[in-house]
Structures are given as structure tokens and as C-alpha cells.
């Protein structure tokens, strides 16, 4: 198995600390600190995330006993204060906290719902880099979303699966759980011998002692916490490479290995096609996690290693989730209101792939959606126009059809307006301009207008926003 060395992992963390230390040199104001905010006031999840600091790195050391459903954890969080802080909050739902330290000194802490408020022994100055360590344990929760789907820590037949969109990550580790605060990760998981623990990034170590096996995973590129995952179970884990040498790491429950083999084999070709269309791949490995039927109700773009239920593991869904590695994982929304940027691009990737591989053209798919005969059910066809993609009506609807299908239609309208050559320049340029960062709808519309070409093309794309992106109902003309 091809893995990164411990030295490479340490170098990444050192680089992150060095960058933060540069900013820290200007600290020491002597001004008394004030508490950090207990939420970032996201339009749909106002209590998500916390103010007053940015996280650079998470070091998570976990142990899980599937029979007892018991998780033990230590979270080492390296962060930088963005204001003078007397206290700061972390998001953590459930679980018992046994102790917190900041810069090696015991810190007082309080729990209130999903908020873990930490009071360091000494105030933190603006620009100061600090390390907070939280020790915790218990039975992690499964969270039911507003739309009825389940996330957090999901019990499986022989282990567990951790999924985080949009709120689930706080069920298994404390953090600044909002997509706008991305960090690098080291996730080490110890499980009973015979089981495997799969996570994001690359496997740097696997060792067995006293009947338990430890798997250490390293993610060198920034990741939003909702994209972090851990899968524990009796997996068949394989490593191969694409033609360009990119590691492909797959983990499939053994009883689904045969059923998933044909689709898994397409990963290298799909990755080559997506790199050709979207630009250089933004991460250091790719792959997939495939779960048993009924263990999870949806596929998710967990970073470098998308997660699929076997009943939804087909070529179309694989194309969609791998496209998210560019659109959603590397270029991550600033708030959940920008979710259509994730799903519109990934949905359009499905259309483009079909167009290039003997299926319907993107124009055919667009026309079918507009005419209302894309879905078998009339209600599903009407649902495409339920609200503007950039303005979901509530948190319950951020994953509804306007965000996906109508989002894809907006991407197609841009292609129609500027032509194929300029369109692919825009797609690749957008992915490059915000690589490993965050962006919102305003950033996107301004970028498209700036790179559309002449005045005529700019006027065409600017006209798209009013009817298709922000307009209520079905536009009068396709």
C-alpha cells in the first residue's frame, strides 16, 4: 500500500504552525479578551461554527468498540485567535467531556446544548496560535436532519459510519463545524482486530497490538469538517493508481465486493475525464467507501473518499460525487445558502458525462426538465421550480431539486451564453481561483461575468441570474 511517511505528515503540520506563527508575531496587545461568538449566523444553521478563531489542524485520536457502541476520543486542535479571546466555543453534540487544556494548561469548560465553551487559564491575544486539547467519550449520536435524513455516527452491522452534511460531524469530534473554516486533518482510529477503520486522505500507519488495530490517516489539503468521515467495519480495502499515478483507495463491505466491482473499476477513467474537463485534481488521493444496503440513505462527497450505499452505487452517482471533489470539497461554500454551487456543478457533470459517453446531450436533459417530462412523477417535475436555487426556503430544503436540477440548468445556461471554449475556461478557472478555499454565489456570478468574453456575452450571463438563479417559479423562456 502506498502511504505517506510520518515525516511528511509532521512537515505538513509544521508548515501550518509556521504560517500561523507569522501572524502571531503581531500579538501581545495587552487588551482584555472577550468571549468568542457561539455561532457564525449562517442563514440556515445560525448556531453552526464559532467566532473568534480559525482552525489550522485537527489531530483526532479515536478508539471505537462496536459491540459496546463506545467511542473514546482526544481532539488536538491547532487554531489562531482572530480577536482577543477570554473564551471560545466548540461544537460538540452529546458525549462526555472529561477534560480540556489550552496551551497545556487546564481550562474551565461548560456545556450547553451543542456548545462547549472553553475558558483558558489565560486570555488569548489576537493573532496568537494556540493548541486546545479535548478528551471525551461516550455513545455518539445519530442526528436526524430537518429533511428526515440521518447523519452523525451511524451504527452499521459490524461497525459504524460517520457522515457530516450539514451537522453530523459534531456528533463525533469537537470543532468549529461550519464549512467556512477548513483545516488539515490527522485521524487515528483504533478498532478490534479484524475490522478496518477508513477515513479521508492517505493511510500512514497500520499496526496491531493486544487484539486491537490502529489505522492512521492523513489529509494534507484543507477540508471542511462536514466532509470528514470514519468508516469502521469488515471492509475489503484495496489501493491502486490512475494512469497519472494518483492513489485510488477503496473500501467495500465484503458482502458487497462483487456487486460493486464493475463500478469501482471505472474510477480511473472517470477521474481522467473529470481532470480533462475541470482541471487538475485538487487532492493527493481518490477512491470510494461502499456500505451495505440500508445502512445509509444517500451518497456523500466525503473528501477524497466519497461514501455510497450499495443500492445507489452506479456510474452516474460516482461521476456526481467525484465531481464534488472540485466543486464542494476544494471550492467549498461560504454558507449553506451557496449549496447550489456544489450540487449544480456536480449535477451538470452527470449530464456532460452522459453526453460524452453516448447518452442524452446536456441540452436534451435541460429540455426535458424545462418541459416537465424528465421525472416519471409530475410532482417531481414541478418541484424543480419550487424556489430559486440561491434562496432555499429553509434548512429543510437545501438539498431539494431546485438546488440540484435547476442548479445544473443554470450551469448549462452559462454554457449556452458563452460557448464551449469559454465555458470550459470558466469552469477550470473557477476551480483554480478558489482551490482549497471558500466562495459564495456573488463570487461566482462576478467571476463568470468577468470571464465571459465581450460585452454581448457579459450581458447574456448577467441576464441569467435574475430569472434562473434568483427568480421565483419557472422562467418564461428556456
N, C-alpha and C positions, 0 to 999 in steps of 0.2 A: 504493500500500500504506500502510495506517495504522500508524505506528510511534511509539514514544516518543522524545523528544529526548534528546541526550546530557546536557543539563542535568537532566532528570528522573531519568536513571539516576544521575548524580552525587549528586543530592539524596537518593536512597534510601540510597546507601552512607554519605553523611554522617550521616543520621539514625541508622543502625545504629552508627556510630562514636560519635556523641554519647551514645547510650544506654549504651554500654559505658564511655565516659569518666566518666559519672556514678558508676558503681560503682568505677572506678579511683581516685577521689579518696580512698578509704579505704585505699589500699595503702601500701606502704612500711613493713612490719613489721620489716624487718631480720633476719628469721628465715631460716636457710639452707633452701633448697629441697630437695625430694626428687623422685625420678622419678615421672612420671605412670603410671598403670596401662596395661598393654599389651592391655587388653580390658575390656569392660563386664560380662562374665559373663552375657551373655544366655543364657536357658535352653537354646537350641538352637544358638547361634553364640557361644560364650563369648569368642572372640578378636576378634569384631567390635567396632569402636569403640575408644575410648581414654579414659582418665580424666585429670582434672586441668585440663580446659579445655572451653569450649563455642565452637563456630564461629559467627560472625555473618554472614560473607560469603565466598563463593568467587569469585575472578576467574580464569577459566581462559582462557588464550591457546593455541590449538592449531593445528597445521598437519598435514595428512594427505596422503600420496601413495598413492593406492590401488594403483598398479602395483607399487611397492616395498613396500607394506604398512607404511610407516614413519610413525610419529607423533612429532611434537615437541611439547612442552608446557611451559608455565610456569604454575604454580599460585600465585596470591597469596591467602593465607588470613588473614583477619582474625578474631581469636579473643580470648577473655577467659579468663585463668587463674582456676580455681576453688580453687586451693591454691598454696602456694609451690612453684615448679617448678624443679628443676635440669635436667630433660629432659622431653620429651614424645614420644609416638608418633603416627605417621600410618599409615594402612593403604594399602599400595601393593603390588600383585602384579606381578612381572615389571618390565620397563622398566629403563633405566639412569639413575640419578640423577647429574647432573654437578655439582650444587652446591645448597646450602641457605643462606639467610640468615634471620636473625631480627632484626627492627628494623634492617635494613640492614647488619648485621654478619655476617660469615661464621660459620657454625655447623658444628660437627662432626656427622657422622651415621654411622649403622651400619645395615646391612640384615640381617634375619633372617627368612626366610620372607616373610609379608605385612607384617611390621613394619618401618617406617622410624623409627628412634629418632633424635631431634634433640637435640643438646646446645647450647643458646645460649651465646654468649660470656659472658653474664651471667644469673644466675638471674632468674626471673620471679616477681614478687610476686603473692600472691592478689589478685584484682580487677583486675590490670593488663591493659590491652588491648595486644595485640601483633600484629605482622604477620610471617608466615613466608612465604618465597618458595622454591619448589622448582622446579628446572629438570630436565627429564627427557626421554628419547627412547627409541625402540626399536619393536619389533613388539608391539603389545598382544595379550594372550592372550584366547582364548575359554575360559571356565570351564565345566566340567561339574558340575552340581548333584548333590546326593545322590539326587534323584529322576530323574536322567538328562537333564533339560532343559539347554539351553545358554544362557549369558548372558555378560556381559562385552563384549568387542569382537568382533562377528560379521562376518566377511567376506561381502560381497554381490557380485552380478555386476559392479557398476560402482562399488562403494564400500565402505561399512561401516555397521553399525547397533550402537549401544551401548545395552545393556539391563542393569539393575542389581538385579533382585529375585532372591534376597536379598543376593548377594555380588558382583555383577558390576561395580559402579562402581569398585572398587579396581583394576580392570584398565586404567583409562584416566586416572584422576587420583588424587593422594594426598589423603586426607581423614579425617575422623572418621566412618567408614562404619557408622553404626548409626542406625536410624530415630528414636531419641530425640533426636538432635542435628540440628535443622533450621536452615537458613540461606538467605539470599538468594543469587542467582547472576547473574554475567555470564559468558557463554560465547561466546568469539570463535573461529571456525574458518575457516582458510584452506585452500582446495582448488583443484585445477586448474580453469581457466576452462572453463565449460560444465557443470560439476557444481554442485550446490547442497548446502549444509550446513544442516540443520534442527535446531532444539533447542527447549527449553522457553521459554515466555513470549512476548515480542514482539520482532520484528526492529527493531533500532535503526539498523543501518547495513549497507549492501551496497556494496562497492567493488572494482574490478578494477585490478590493476597487474601488469605483467610476466608476463602469462599466468596469473595466479592471482587468485581471487576470495575476498574475506573477508566472512563473514556474522557479525554481532554480535547476540546475543540477550540479553535482559534479563528476569530473573524477580524481580519486586519483592516477592512474597509468599514466606514461608519454605517450604523444600522439603527433604524427606528425601533423602539422596544416592541412594538406590536408585530414585528417581523421575526423576532427571536422565537426559537422553538426548541423543545426537547421531546424526543420520542423514545419511550422505553418499551422493549418487547423482544420477542423471539424473531428478530429480523434476519433476513439474508442480505448481507451488506457486501456490495461489490464496488470496486474502483476501476475505471478505465480512463481513456482520454479521447478528446476530439482530435481531428486531423491537425489542429494547431497546437496540440499538447495540453489543452485545458483539462484538468482533472474532472471526471464525471463520477460522483459518489451517489450511489442509490441504496436505499434500504426498503425492503419489501417484507411484510409478514410472510412467513414461509408458506403458509397455505394459499397465498395469492401470487406466488412467484411465477407459476406457469401462466396464469391469466394475464399478468402484466408484462410478460417478456417482450411481446411484439411491439407494444407502445414504447417501453423503455429503450428499445433498440433504436428508436427514431431520435433520441435526444441529440446525438452529434449532428445529424443532418439539419434538425430544426435550429440548433444553435448556429450553424454555419449560415443558414438562411436569414436568421434574425440579425446576425452581425452584419451581413451584407446590406440589409435594409435599415437597421437602426444605428449602426456604427459599432466601434469596439465594445466588447463585453466589459462591464464595469467591475467585475469581481474576479476572484482568483480560483474559483471552482464553481461547478454547477451540479445538478442532479435532481433527485426526487425522493420523497418518502411516500409509500403507498400503504394505506391502512386497510383493515378488514372491512367488509360490508357492514354498514350500520354503526361503525364506531365514530364517524364524523360525518356531518351532513353536507359538507361543502369542500371545495378545493380552496387552498390559500397560498399566496405567493411568499411563504416564509423564505427569507433571504438565502440565496444560493441553493436552497433545497426545498422547492415547493412541495406542499403536502396535498395528497389526493385520497379520497375514498375510492376503493376499487371500482365501485359502481359508476363513478364519474371519470375514470381514468381512460380517456380516449385522446386521439391526436389533437382534436380541436381544443380541448381543455388544457392539454400540455402546451400547445402554442400560446394560449392565453396567459398561463401562469409564468412561463419563461419570458414572455414579453414584459411582464411586470418587473423583471429584474432591471430593465432600463427605466420603465415608467411606473413608479410607485416605490421601488426599493432604492434605486440610485437617485432618481429625481423624485423626492418624497413631498407630499403636500404639506403646506404650512399649517393648514387646519383641515378638519374633516369636511368643510364646505367645498374643498377642492378635490374631493374624491373622484369626480368625473374625469379629471386628468389621468388618474390611474386607469380607470375602467374604460374610458373612451378609447384610449390608445390600445389597451390590451384587446378590447373587442374588435377594433379595426384590424389588429394584427391577425385575428382569425379570418377576417374577410380577405385580406391580402394573401394569406397563405392559401386559402381555397382558390383564389384567382390564379395564383402561380402554379397550382397543382391539379388543374383540370376540373375544378369545381365552379360554382357560380362566381361571376365577377363581383367586385365590390359594388359596382353600380347596380347589378341585379339585386343584391341584398338590400341596398339603400331603397330601391324602388319598391321591393316587397314590403319593407317596413312602412314606407310612406303610404302605400295603397291599402295597408291593413290586412295583408294576407301572408305575412311572414310566419306567425304563430297559428296553430290549429284553433286555439281558443280566442274568440272575439274579445274577451275581456283582457287577455294578454296583449293583443294588438292595440287596444285603447289605452292600456297602461303606459305605453311608450310616451304618451303626451300628457301624463298626469301632472307634471310640474317641470319647470326649467332645470336642466342639468346642473347649473351653477347655484340653484336655490332650492335644495330639497326641503320639503315642508317640515320635517322633524328628523330627529336621530333615527327613528324607526325606518325612515325611507332612504337613508344614504346609500343603500345597496339595491335600490329598485331599478326598474327598466329604463327610466329616463337617464340615469347615470351611466348605464351600460350601452344600450342600443342607441338612444338619442345622442349620447356622447360620441359613439362611433360615427354617427351620421354627421356630426359637426366636423370631425376629422376628415371625412370624405368631402364635405363642402369646401374645406380649405384646399384639398387636392384639386377639386374642380376649378377653383378660383385661380390658382397659381400655375397649374400644370405639373406634370410628374417630376421633371427635373428639379424645379424649385421646391416642390413638396418634399422630396426626399432630402434635399439640403436642409430644409426647415426641421424635419424630424430628427436628423442626425445632429444638426447644430443645437437644437433644444436639449437633447440628451447630453451633449458635450458641455454646453454652457452651465448646466446645473448638476453636473456629475457629482454624486455623493453629497448633494445639498438638498435644499428645500425650495419650493416655488409655489406660487398661487395662480389663480386664474388671471389676475391682472398682469402678472409677469408673462404669462403665456400669450395673451392677446397682444400685448405690446411687442413681444418678440416676433410673433407672426407678421404683424403689420410692418415692423422694421425690415423684415427679410423677405417680404412678399414680392418685391421687384419694383416696377414702376408705379406711378400714381394710380393707374387703372386697376392694377392688381390689389393695391392697398385699399382702395375704395371697396372692391369686391369683398375682401376678407372682413373689413370693418362692418360691412352690412350684415355679415353672418351673425355677429354677436347679438344684435337686438332681437332677431326672430328666433334663432336656433339655440342660443346659449342662455339668454335671459327672458325670452318671450314666453308668455303663457299659452298653452294649447298648441295645436298643430299649425305650423306656418301655412299661409295660403298657397304658396307655390313651392314645389320641390326643388 
